[in-house]
Amino acid sequence: MGQVLALRREAGTSEAERARQLVTEHLTALGYRVEIQRFRFHPSGLLAFPVFGAGLGGLALLLLPLLTMPGIPGWGALLVSVTGLAALAVLSAGVALGWVALGGGAREDANLIATRGPQPVRRWIVAHLDTKAQIQSMAGRLVAVWILGLAIVALTALSVLRLWAPLQLGPAGAGAALAIVAGALAGRGRLRGTSPGARDNGSGLCAALAAAESSSDRGTGVLVTGAEEFGLVGSRVFGRLESAALRNAQVVNLDTIDAEGDLYLVSHDRRGARLAADTAPGLGGLGVRVRARRLPLGILVDSLPLARAGASAITIGRLTWRTLRIIHTPRDTPDGFSFEMAERVGRALAS
C-alpha cells in the first residue's frame, strides 16, 4: 500500500499503470489468477457536469426576457425551458459516456479481475484504483449538485407561472441568478493537480486486498476497477461484458473507509438492500455504528452499474463531512491517516 500511495494514480497515466502492476503482483502472490481487462475512455467525460452547469446558466439568460416581456406568448418560456433542459441532459450524458469528446485524445486504462479457479464467482469484492484532483472537493460537488437541482426547479416553476401573466423582473432575475451561480459552481469540477487518494480510494483498495488475503473461498473474486473517477468507466465495461455472470452474483464495493464516522452500507435496489441487511451483522464487531441507506444524490459509486447489470450490489464506506471536504483534492494524503479500519473491514468481509 505504501508503494501504491506513493503514486498519483489518475486513470490512463503511467503511474496508474505502475500501481496496477503492483496490485497484480500482490494478488498473484496470494494465489489469484489475474486477468487484465483493458479499455479506452475519454477524459473529457469529467466535463459533463461543468457543461450542464454552463448550459443552465445560458438557458437562464435566454429565459429572462421570455419570462418578463408582455409581448411574448405565455407558453414560450415553458417550451424553451423544457426543450433546453432536455437538450442539456442529452448533451451532458453524451459527454459523460464518451459519445461526445470535448478535446484531447482517448486514454487507455484497465480492470484487474482476480479469481482462484475455473468455478463461477458468486461474490465480487470491488475497489477502484484511480484517483483525481479537482478545483472542488466532493463536498463542493455535492453543494453544486443541490444548488443546480434547486435552480432547475426554480426555472421550471417560473416558466409555468408565466403561462398566466408576465413575471416581475425581481423573481425572474433571482431565478436566473441562482442558475448562473449553480453553473459557476459546477464549472469548478475541472481537473487540477494530482492526488495520492489515500482515502479515495487507497482505503478501499486496502480493504479489498485484506479481504483477498484473508479469504479462502474459491467462489470469491476480486475486481479492481479503473477510471472510476471519470464516470465509473471500468465498472460499466465489466458490467457490460460480464452481465450474464453478474445476474447470480453478489458485489461488495469498497470506497473511502475513513478513520472516523459511521460505516455506511449503500444499496441501489431491493436486492442490494437485502445484501446490506445480510452483511451488517458481520460488521457489527468493528466497534462503529453500521447504517444502511440508499445512494445519496450527487455521489456515484462502482456498485451502481454492477447493480444495473443484475448483481446484488452494495458499497461500503466510512466518511464524514470532513472526509468529503478532503477527497478529490491534493489534500487526500496518507499523512496522519490510519488504514486500520479499512483492513479490519476487509478481514471482516472475508470471514
MOKALIN-V748841 format. One record per backbone hydrogen bond with DSSP energy under -1.0 kcal/mol. NH is the residue of the N-H (numbers start at 1). CO is the residue of the C=O. If there is no record, write none. Layout:
nh=NH co=CO
nh=NH co=CO
//
This chain:
nh=5 co=1
nh=7 co=4
nh=13 co=10
nh=17 co=13
nh=18 co=14
nh=19 co=15
nh=20 co=16
nh=21 co=17
nh=22 co=18
nh=23 co=19
nh=24 co=20
nh=25 co=21
nh=26 co=22
nh=27 co=23
nh=28 co=24
nh=29 co=25
nh=30 co=26
nh=31 co=28
nh=32 co=27
nh=33 co=115
nh=35 co=113
nh=37 co=111
nh=39 co=109
nh=41 co=107
nh=45 co=42
nh=46 co=43
nh=47 co=44
nh=48 co=45
nh=51 co=47
nh=52 co=48
nh=53 co=49
nh=54 co=50
nh=55 co=51
nh=56 co=52
nh=57 co=53
nh=58 co=54
nh=59 co=55
nh=60 co=56
nh=61 co=57
nh=62 co=58
nh=63 co=59
nh=64 co=60
nh=67 co=63
nh=68 co=64
nh=69 co=65
nh=72 co=69
nh=76 co=73
nh=79 co=75
nh=80 co=76
nh=81 co=77
nh=82 co=78
nh=83 co=79
nh=84 co=80
nh=85 co=81
nh=86 co=82
nh=87 co=83
nh=88 co=84
nh=89 co=85
nh=90 co=86
nh=91 co=87
nh=92 co=88
nh=93 co=89
nh=94 co=90
nh=95 co=91
nh=96 co=92
nh=97 co=93
nh=99 co=94
nh=100 co=94
nh=107 co=41
nh=109 co=39
nh=111 co=37
nh=112 co=224
nh=113 co=35
nh=114 co=222
nh=115 co=33
nh=122 co=219
nh=123 co=219
nh=124 co=250
nh=125 co=221
nh=126 co=252
nh=127 co=223
nh=129 co=225
nh=131 co=9
nh=134 co=328
nh=135 co=190
nh=136 co=188
nh=138 co=327
nh=139 co=324
nh=141 co=137
nh=142 co=138
nh=143 co=139
nh=144 co=140
nh=145 co=141
nh=146 co=142
nh=147 co=143
nh=148 co=144
nh=149 co=145
nh=150 co=146
nh=151 co=147
nh=152 co=148
nh=153 co=149
nh=154 co=150
nh=155 co=151
nh=156 co=152
nh=157 co=153
nh=158 co=154
nh=159 co=155
nh=160 co=156
nh=161 co=157
nh=162 co=158
nh=163 co=160
nh=164 co=161
nh=165 co=161
nh=167 co=67
nh=172 co=168
nh=173 co=169
nh=174 co=170
nh=175 co=171
nh=176 co=172
nh=177 co=173
nh=178 co=174
nh=179 co=175
nh=180 co=176
nh=181 co=177
nh=182 co=178
nh=183 co=179
nh=184 co=180
nh=185 co=181
nh=186 co=182
nh=187 co=183
nh=188 co=185
nh=189 co=186
nh=192 co=133
nh=198 co=332
nh=202 co=197
nh=203 co=198
nh=205 co=201
nh=206 co=202
nh=207 co=203
nh=208 co=204
nh=209 co=205
nh=210 co=206
nh=211 co=207
nh=212 co=208
nh=213 co=209
nh=214 co=210
nh=215 co=211
nh=220 co=217
nh=221 co=123
nh=222 co=114
nh=223 co=125
nh=224 co=112
nh=225 co=127
nh=231 co=228
nh=232 co=228
nh=233 co=227
nh=234 co=226
nh=236 co=232
nh=237 co=233
nh=238 co=234
nh=239 co=235
nh=240 co=236
nh=241 co=237
nh=242 co=238
nh=246 co=242
nh=247 co=243
nh=249 co=246
nh=250 co=122
nh=251 co=312
nh=252 co=124
nh=253 co=314
nh=254 co=126
nh=255 co=316
nh=258 co=318
nh=263 co=289
nh=264 co=317
nh=265 co=291
nh=266 co=315
nh=267 co=293
nh=273 co=269
nh=274 co=270
nh=275 co=271
nh=276 co=272
nh=277 co=273
nh=278 co=274
nh=279 co=275
nh=280 co=276
nh=283 co=280
nh=284 co=281
nh=286 co=283
nh=291 co=263
nh=293 co=265
nh=295 co=267
nh=299 co=296
nh=304 co=301
nh=306 co=302
nh=307 co=303
nh=308 co=304
nh=309 co=305
nh=310 co=307
nh=311 co=306
nh=312 co=249
nh=314 co=251
nh=315 co=266
nh=316 co=253
nh=317 co=264
nh=318 co=256
nh=324 co=320
nh=325 co=321
nh=326 co=323
nh=327 co=323
nh=332 co=329
nh=333 co=331
nh=337 co=334
nh=343 co=339
nh=344 co=340
nh=345 co=341
nh=346 co=342
nh=347 co=343
nh=348 co=344
nh=349 co=345
nh=350 co=346
nh=351 co=347
//
